[in-house]
């Protein structure tokens, strides 16, 4: 059995975070000694790492708690657990798509500035298809670019 300090050193998860998870009911299987000190088994260590992984995916605490409750139930909850993991994966994939679009916008802006630095007389800063009198850094110009790219 491990103490919270030992588990923190093994996992790299702060003792504060481990206590937070426990206080939120994410570690219902933890044992305690006669002094109410948390004691962790190897199985608890695996669960803690998985809980931390779910949290790092952005899964809300309430969803993680529900997932753990389903895991502690019978095998009739397998489909629901599966669906929760699939839904979280879909959220992450959607965020990746949004981030890729943001990177594309920044790459375009970087290329415009590179062109301007290489060819100060060029008109590449207006490559957003902005109106000729419109500031290429304006929100409406960026929105035009986004609409054309997305």
C-alpha positions as CSV (number, residue, x, y, z in Angstrom):
1,X,0.0,0.0,0.0
2,X,1.1,3.5,-0.8
3,X,0.5,6.9,0.9
4,X,-0.6,9.9,-1.0
5,X,2.9,11.3,-1.0
6,X,4.3,8.1,-2.5
7,X,1.6,8.0,-5.1
8,X,2.2,11.6,-6.0
9,X,5.9,10.9,-6.5
10,X,5.2,7.8,-8.6
11,X,2.6,9.4,-10.8
12,X,3.7,13.0,-10.9
13,X,0.1,14.0,-9.9
14,X,0.2,16.5,-7.1
15,X,-1.1,15.5,-3.7
16,X,-3.5,18.4,-4.0
17,X,-5.0,17.0,-7.2
18,X,-5.3,13.5,-5.7
19,X,-7.1,14.9,-2.7
20,X,-9.3,17.0,-5.0
21,X,-10.2,13.8,-7.0
22,X,-11.0,12.0,-3.8
23,X,-13.1,14.8,-2.4
24,X,-15.1,14.9,-5.6
25,X,-15.8,11.2,-5.2
26,X,-13.6,10.0,-8.1
27,X,-11.7,7.6,-5.8
28,X,-14.5,5.8,-4.0
29,X,-12.5,2.6,-3.6
30,X,-9.7,4.0,-1.6
31,X,-8.9,2.5,1.8
32,X,-7.9,4.5,4.8
33,X,-5.9,3.5,7.9
34,X,-6.9,4.0,11.5
35,X,-5.7,7.7,11.3
36,X,-7.9,8.3,8.2
37,X,-4.8,8.4,5.9
38,X,-5.5,7.5,2.3
39,X,-4.0,4.2,1.3
40,X,-3.5,3.3,-2.4
41,X,-3.1,-0.2,-3.9
42,X,-1.6,-1.0,-7.3
43,X,-5.1,-1.1,-8.6
44,X,-5.9,2.3,-7.1
45,X,-2.7,3.6,-8.8
46,X,-4.0,2.4,-12.2
47,X,-7.4,3.9,-11.6
48,X,-5.8,7.2,-10.5
49,X,-3.7,7.4,-13.7
50,X,-6.8,6.6,-15.8
51,X,-8.9,9.3,-14.0
52,X,-6.1,11.8,-14.5
53,X,-6.0,10.8,-18.2
54,X,-9.7,11.4,-18.6
55,X,-9.4,14.7,-16.9
56,X,-6.6,15.7,-19.2
57,X,-8.9,15.0,-22.1
58,X,-11.2,17.7,-20.8
59,X,-13.8,15.4,-19.5
60,X,-15.8,17.1,-16.7
61,X,-15.5,15.8,-13.2
62,X,-19.2,14.9,-13.1
63,X,-18.8,12.8,-16.2
64,X,-15.7,11.0,-14.8
65,X,-17.7,10.3,-11.6
66,X,-20.5,8.9,-13.6
67,X,-18.1,6.8,-15.6
68,X,-16.5,5.4,-12.4
69,X,-20.0,4.6,-11.0
70,X,-20.8,2.7,-14.2
71,X,-17.5,0.8,-14.0
72,X,-18.4,-0.2,-10.5
73,X,-21.8,-1.4,-11.6
74,X,-22.3,-4.6,-13.7
75,X,-21.5,-5.3,-17.3
76,X,-24.8,-4.0,-18.4
77,X,-23.2,-0.5,-18.4
78,X,-20.5,-1.4,-21.0
79,X,-22.4,0.3,-23.8
80,X,-22.9,3.5,-21.8
81,X,-19.3,3.6,-20.8
82,X,-18.3,3.0,-24.5
83,X,-20.6,5.8,-25.6
84,X,-19.1,8.2,-23.0
85,X,-15.6,7.5,-24.3
86,X,-16.7,7.9,-27.9
87,X,-18.4,11.2,-27.1
88,X,-15.3,12.5,-25.4
89,X,-13.1,11.5,-28.3
90,X,-15.5,13.3,-30.7
91,X,-15.2,16.5,-28.6
92,X,-11.4,16.3,-28.8
93,X,-11.5,15.7,-32.5
94,X,-13.8,18.7,-32.9
95,X,-11.4,20.8,-30.9
96,X,-8.5,19.6,-33.1
97,X,-10.4,20.7,-36.2
98,X,-11.0,24.1,-34.7
99,X,-7.3,24.4,-33.7
100,X,-6.2,23.4,-37.2
101,X,-8.4,26.2,-38.7
102,X,-6.8,28.7,-36.3
103,X,-3.4,27.5,-37.3
104,X,-4.3,27.9,-40.9
105,X,-5.4,31.5,-40.3
106,X,-2.1,32.2,-38.4
107,X,-0.1,30.5,-41.2
108,X,-1.8,32.7,-43.8
109,X,-1.0,35.8,-41.7
110,X,2.6,34.7,-41.3
111,X,2.9,34.2,-45.0
112,X,1.5,37.6,-45.7
113,X,4.1,39.2,-43.4
114,X,6.9,37.1,-44.9
115,X,5.8,38.4,-48.4
116,X,5.8,41.9,-47.1
117,X,9.2,41.6,-45.5
118,X,10.6,40.0,-48.7
119,X,8.8,42.4,-51.1
120,X,7.8,45.6,-49.3
121,X,6.1,46.9,-52.4
122,X,3.8,43.9,-52.7
123,X,0.1,43.8,-51.9
124,X,0.1,40.4,-50.2
125,X,-1.2,41.8,-46.9
126,X,-4.6,42.1,-48.7
127,X,-4.6,38.4,-49.6
128,X,-7.5,38.0,-47.3
129,X,-9.8,39.2,-50.1
130,X,-10.6,42.3,-48.0
131,X,-12.1,45.4,-49.5
132,X,-9.4,47.6,-50.9
133,X,-10.0,50.3,-48.2
134,X,-10.4,47.8,-45.4
135,X,-7.7,47.2,-42.7
136,X,-6.4,43.6,-43.2
137,X,-6.2,43.2,-39.5
138,X,-9.9,44.1,-38.9
139,X,-12.4,41.6,-37.6
140,X,-14.5,41.8,-40.7
141,X,-11.5,41.1,-43.0
142,X,-10.5,38.1,-40.8
143,X,-14.1,36.9,-40.9
144,X,-14.1,37.1,-44.7
145,X,-10.9,35.0,-44.7
146,X,-12.4,32.5,-42.3
147,X,-15.6,32.2,-44.3
148,X,-13.6,31.6,-47.5
149,X,-11.4,28.9,-45.8
150,X,-14.0,27.1,-43.7
